[in-house]
Amino acid sequence: MRVRRKHIRDLATKILLNHGITAPSVDVERIARDEGIKVVREYANDRSISGFLDRRSAVPIIGVNRHHLENRQRFTIAHELGHHFLHSESLYFDDRVLRFRDAESSEGINTDEMEANLFAAELLMPKEFLEDYFSNHILDINDDEAIEDLAKEYKVSPQSLMYRLNYLDLA
């Protein structure tokens, strides 16, 4: 199955508009809460576990590993929101749907995981927001401090921001 790039961008844009978000940083926890999803932060013994989405009860739950940095936790919430909006399976545990990591997920070729990651990027760093920024600013991608400052504005890691800028051909 192919990644539904246009659908994902359109969906993230619609969600941002529905929640009145017009500038960074995106409050993903508020979006989850407004959508009736409970976000729970707990320490996981296995630090490789980022989070999960559990829709088995009346109130869906996004679990987030509190061991991770705040930016990583925000990406995890956005990623699990992606599963919530895009995929029909009832339980996502980190990068698994009721199963442990398999070759497909560990190699980054699992379509659901690729879509959830793209959704998270579209939600946290919307193309329109970044294009608006670049219409008024010049960013030297070799200036680590400038990249760090912009990443702080979006509350994402500099690596995520650079990946996103490259993906959008803005870098």
Secondary structure as UniProt FT lines:
FT   HELIX           5..18
FT   TURN            19..20
FT   HELIX           28..34
FT   TURN            35..36
FT   STRAND          38..42
FT   TURN            47..48
FT   STRAND          51..54
FT   STRAND          61..65
FT   TURN            66..67
FT   HELIX           70..86
FT   STRAND          91..93
FT   TURN            94..95
FT   HELIX           103..106
FT   TURN            107..108
FT   HELIX           111..124
FT   HELIX           127..136
FT   TURN            141..142
FT   HELIX           144..154
FT   HELIX           158..167
FT   TURN            168..169
//
